[in-house]
Amino acid sequence: MFSQELWLENEKKCAVVRKSKQGRKRQELLAVALGVKVGVKGGWLWPPLKLFACSQISSLVRRAALTHNDNHFNYEKTHNFKVHTFRGPHWCEYCANFMWGLIAQGVRCSGLKSEGLYRVSGFTEHIEDVKMAFDRDGEKADISANIYPDINIITGALKLYFRDLPIPVITYDTYSKFIEAAKISNADERLEAVHEVLMLLPPAHYETLRYLMIHLKKVTMNEKDNFMNAENLGIVFGPTLMRPPEDSTLTTLHDMRYQKLIVQILIENEDVLF
């Protein structure tokens, strides 16, 4: 008969072996996703490379799930993106509904070069006109350059929409986890922590955030004209996309730098995280 101590020691050894085998299998799966070979002795992938592979696998799984859901109409829509001030339907990539098309229709190629894009505010009354147009006409609302030549009106309406969501795009449930991830000093570990929290977002929130980050990355590619880099956009969109669950001015002020950092990380690493 084994003593309890020997039994526990044997269990620990077995657990280590199982974990090692699982780790090797995971490395092999990641290597396949990247199209690279891992040595016979099972070398470890560089953390950012591993994170990229994980994101690609997660993305494939999500896309497969979305395709299945779209074909069978049996998914539970986590967020319908309707609020009392915006009665019309709002497009979201997850559920294939119309969420204005503000980015696609409004922020045109020429608009991407507009100085201070998203930082400069449009006239409040004109932004209200855009909101009322979507309340009244839904996806038929005309926000073309002929009607609203000032691109800052369109960007202002988009920011207003995100601010008015009853549940932010970065949800209350994940808020504290994102803030804690932002506090990690090691850049690679911080990036991996942000990716792990992203996976906790409901599908509709995740897909909308992904779509927005792709767009904001394009904005930063025109920095020499619009003077808007990822940090500047983080300052603008940090408090727009994420809010603390408790209505505390002190918490909001304390977390502003972390909110900015999270959005900055999402923009700069959009191709890896999503």
C-alpha positions as MATLAB code, in Angstrom:
seq = 'MFSQELWLENEKKCAVVRKSKQGRKRQELLAVALGVKVGVKGGWLWPPLKLFACSQISSLVRRAALTHNDNHFNYEKTHNFKVHTFRGPHWCEYCANFMWGLIAQGVRCSGLKSEGLYRVSGFTEHIEDVKMAFDRDGEKADISANIYPDINIITGALKLYFRDLPIPVITYDTYSKFIEAAKISNADERLEAVHEVLMLLPPAHYETLRYLMIHLKKVTMNEKDNFMNAENLGIVFGPTLMRPPEDSTLTTLHDMRYQKLIVQILIENEDVLF';
ca = [
       0.000    0.000    0.000;
       1.243    3.472   -0.871;
       1.373    5.960    1.940;
      -0.659    9.129    1.511;
       2.544   11.159    1.032;
       3.825    8.841   -1.724;
       0.431    8.853   -3.395;
       0.291   12.672   -3.410;
       3.846   12.889   -4.731;
       2.997   10.464   -7.528;
      -0.097   12.483   -8.413;
       1.982   15.665   -8.661;
       4.461   13.968  -11.000;
       1.628   12.675  -13.193;
       0.079   16.144  -13.288;
       3.385   17.644  -14.429;
       3.683   15.040  -17.185;
       0.085   15.654  -18.321;
       0.642   19.410  -18.344;
       3.849   18.983  -20.335;
       2.082   16.824  -22.939;
      -0.775   19.330  -23.189;
       1.754   22.126  -23.603;
       3.514   20.275  -26.426;
       0.206   19.581  -28.180;
      -0.743   23.237  -27.877;
       2.627   24.292  -29.298;
       2.137   21.907  -32.238;
      -1.339   23.336  -32.874;
       0.000   26.897  -32.796;
       2.847   25.919  -35.107;
       0.356   24.494  -37.614;
      -1.647   27.731  -37.440;
       1.504   29.705  -38.209;
       2.838   27.291  -40.808;
       6.121   26.775  -38.942;
       7.867   23.705  -37.562;
       8.637   23.102  -33.916;
      11.765   21.007  -33.220;
      11.664   17.412  -32.110;
      12.539   18.484  -28.610;
       9.594   20.893  -28.666;
      11.090   24.395  -28.667;
       8.841   27.134  -27.318;
       7.320   29.754  -29.575;
       8.225   33.396  -28.976;
       5.334   34.859  -26.839;
       4.105   37.464  -29.382;
       4.180   34.778  -32.091;
       2.244   32.429  -29.827;
      -0.283   35.177  -29.103;
      -0.730   35.809  -32.825;
      -1.404   32.112  -33.433;
      -3.891   32.006  -30.560;
      -5.726   35.012  -31.962;
      -5.893   33.425  -35.417;
      -7.310   30.176  -34.013;
      -9.807   32.074  -31.838;
     -10.795   34.190  -34.822;
     -11.355   31.103  -36.988;
     -13.513   29.517  -34.292;
     -15.557   32.708  -33.924;
     -16.005   33.056  -37.682;
     -17.144   29.440  -37.919;
     -19.618   30.044  -35.102;
     -20.903   33.201  -36.777;
     -21.375   31.396  -40.090;
     -23.256   28.605  -38.339;
     -25.427   31.101  -36.482;
     -26.184   33.138  -39.574;
     -27.233   30.002  -41.443;
     -29.485   28.641  -38.718;
     -30.731   31.857  -37.044;
     -30.519   30.131  -33.696;
     -28.048   32.357  -31.879;
     -28.890   34.481  -28.884;
     -28.025   38.073  -29.734;
     -26.117   39.377  -26.730;
     -26.522   43.059  -27.519;
     -28.959   44.655  -29.950;
     -27.209   48.049  -29.870;
     -30.436   50.018  -29.505;
     -30.809   52.774  -26.940;
     -33.647   55.113  -26.129;
     -32.019   58.075  -27.902;
     -31.348   56.109  -31.098;
     -34.490   54.244  -32.057;
     -33.345   53.096  -35.477;
     -31.557   49.785  -36.162;
     -27.786   49.871  -35.690;
     -25.443   47.669  -37.663;
     -23.161   45.169  -35.937;
     -20.873   42.694  -37.686;
     -21.906   39.870  -35.380;
     -25.630   39.882  -36.061;
     -25.402   41.477  -39.521;
     -27.752   44.287  -38.529;
     -27.256   47.896  -39.586;
     -25.343   50.065  -37.114;
     -25.574   53.245  -39.161;
     -22.702   52.605  -41.534;
     -21.133   55.780  -40.146;
     -17.612   54.526  -40.732;
     -18.253   52.982  -44.135;
     -20.446   55.796  -45.447;
     -19.245   58.781  -43.465;
     -15.507   58.566  -42.884;
     -14.441   58.488  -46.505;
     -10.873   58.100  -47.760;
     -10.484   61.867  -47.891;
     -11.853   62.107  -44.350;
      -9.042   59.944  -43.022;
      -6.623   62.781  -43.760;
      -8.648   65.399  -41.908;
      -6.537   67.084  -39.210;
      -7.575   66.130  -35.687;
      -9.959   63.401  -36.884;
     -12.075   62.227  -33.896;
     -10.355   64.781  -31.639;
     -11.992   67.855  -33.191;
     -15.688   68.162  -32.373;
     -18.381   69.056  -34.882;
     -21.221   71.447  -34.151;
     -23.522   69.937  -31.523;
     -26.724   70.884  -33.349;
     -25.495   69.214  -36.545;
     -24.568   66.053  -34.624;
     -28.093   66.079  -33.182;
     -29.425   66.367  -36.745;
     -27.516   63.206  -37.694;
     -28.905   61.406  -34.659;
     -32.456   62.473  -35.491;
     -31.968   61.411  -39.122;
     -31.116   57.879  -38.022;
     -33.957   57.835  -35.507;
     -36.310   58.822  -38.306;
     -34.939   57.055  -41.393;
     -32.695   54.278  -40.067;
     -30.285   52.966  -42.668;
     -31.788   55.258  -45.310;
     -30.414   58.315  -43.521;
     -28.216   60.374  -45.827;
     -24.926   61.377  -44.214;
     -23.065   61.964  -47.455;
     -20.620   64.834  -47.969;
     -23.301   66.723  -49.854;
     -25.418   66.921  -46.698;
     -22.662   67.026  -44.067;
     -19.426   68.316  -45.626;
     -17.754   68.575  -42.198;
     -16.382   65.106  -41.373;
     -16.239   66.055  -37.673;
     -20.047   65.959  -37.550;
     -20.014   62.306  -38.592;
     -17.205   61.337  -36.211;
     -18.975   63.236  -33.417;
     -22.180   61.283  -34.065;
     -20.263   57.999  -33.941;
     -18.683   58.893  -30.602;
     -22.084   59.975  -29.276;
     -23.569   56.641  -30.289;
     -20.912   54.682  -28.388;
     -21.261   56.917  -25.323;
     -25.025   56.418  -25.264;
     -24.925   52.610  -25.278;
     -26.472   51.340  -22.017;
     -23.719   48.702  -21.893;
     -20.363   49.961  -23.215;
     -18.626   48.117  -26.043;
     -16.039   47.077  -23.422;
     -18.567   45.713  -20.978;
     -18.875   46.435  -17.273;
     -18.081   42.790  -16.512;
     -14.693   42.980  -18.216;
     -13.802   46.561  -17.235;
     -11.766   45.784  -14.116;
      -9.930   42.938  -15.904;
      -8.861   45.302  -18.701;
      -7.680   47.878  -16.161;
      -5.631   45.237  -14.341;
      -4.130   44.086  -17.639;
      -3.123   47.665  -18.440;
      -1.205   47.869  -15.164;
       1.157   45.007  -16.094;
       4.625   46.445  -16.678;
       5.998   43.737  -19.010;
       4.820   44.548  -22.554;
       4.491   40.935  -23.773;
       2.647   39.804  -20.645;
       0.382   42.862  -20.832;
      -0.480   42.095  -24.458;
      -1.315   38.477  -23.635;
      -3.451   39.573  -20.666;
      -5.389   42.004  -22.876;
      -5.983   39.220  -25.402;
      -7.319   36.899  -22.677;
      -9.808   39.533  -21.508;
     -10.887   40.224  -25.100;
     -11.992   36.596  -25.315;
     -14.431   37.267  -22.452;
     -16.395   39.874  -24.414;
     -19.793   38.856  -25.832;
     -19.547   38.139  -29.575;
     -21.409   41.296  -30.631;
     -19.155   43.503  -28.527;
     -16.014   41.718  -29.707;
     -16.907   42.008  -33.390;
     -17.900   45.669  -33.107;
     -14.656   46.446  -31.273;
     -12.666   44.561  -33.904;
     -14.350   46.453  -36.732;
     -13.710   49.799  -35.007;
     -10.044   48.989  -34.296;
      -9.454   48.084  -37.952;
     -10.836   51.498  -38.878;
      -8.822   53.369  -36.227;
      -5.665   51.589  -37.384;
      -6.330   53.075  -40.830;
      -6.667   56.486  -39.196;
      -3.198   56.129  -37.626;
      -1.747   55.202  -41.020;
      -2.569   58.762  -42.084;
      -0.940   60.335  -39.025;
       1.282   62.638  -41.102;
      -1.894   64.370  -42.371;
      -4.395   64.012  -39.490;
      -1.865   64.091  -36.596;
      -3.781   61.300  -34.857;
      -1.658   58.405  -33.593;
      -2.798   55.473  -31.455;
      -2.117   57.345  -28.213;
      -4.212   60.341  -29.278;
      -7.065   58.080  -30.357;
      -6.751   56.237  -27.037;
      -7.342   59.515  -25.201;
     -10.475   60.116  -27.281;
     -11.937   56.603  -27.300;
     -10.815   55.321  -23.885;
     -13.714   56.841  -21.899;
     -16.022   56.395  -24.916;
     -15.644   52.624  -25.185;
     -15.210   51.705  -21.509;
     -16.737   53.007  -18.287;
     -16.445   51.752  -14.692;
     -19.514   49.864  -13.417;
     -19.895   52.242  -10.494;
     -20.723   55.870  -11.237;
     -17.664   57.290   -9.498;
     -15.917   60.436  -10.700;
     -12.841   59.539   -8.656;
     -12.576   56.074  -10.246;
     -13.078   57.536  -13.716;
     -10.304   60.097  -13.231;
      -7.960   57.483  -11.741;
      -8.556   55.012  -14.595;
      -8.301   57.456  -17.504;
      -4.656   56.689  -18.246;
      -5.386   52.945  -18.240;
      -8.438   53.403  -20.482;
      -6.244   55.337  -22.899;
      -3.567   52.639  -22.772;
      -6.028   49.801  -23.447;
      -7.412   51.455  -26.582;
      -3.880   52.363  -27.684;
      -2.821   48.717  -27.316;
      -5.900   47.506  -29.231;
      -5.154   49.857  -32.126;
      -1.409   49.226  -32.306;
      -1.850   45.438  -32.080;
      -5.128   45.105  -33.995;
      -3.662   42.575  -36.426;
      -2.416   40.382  -33.555;
      -5.228   40.715  -31.002;
      -8.143   40.227  -33.390;
];
